[in-house]
Amino acid sequence: MSTISKKDIMKIIDDAGVSVDINKIESGESLTDAGVDSLELSLVLLGIEEKYDIKIPDEDIEKLMTIDEIIKYLSEKMTS
């Protein structure tokens, strides 16, 4: 399977309709610190689940607060 890029995740964040400028979000910055609220974060996670056809368990959500963490998580999920 192809690698998951920052561009892929940024598109999902943008498609979720977040109220912040996605171009200002740094890879290692917490999405909530960047201004993404909890509802928007839920929409981002839903978009990830839909695009990659996975279910993110509740206990994993707290591990997915930055773009880097999301990419790492998805890369591990796709190879297992």
Secondary structure, 3 states (H helix, E strand, C coil): CCCCCHHHHHHHHHHCCCCCCHHHCCCCCCCCCCCCCHHHHHHHHHHHHHHHCCCCCHHHHCCCCCHHHHHHHHHHHHHC
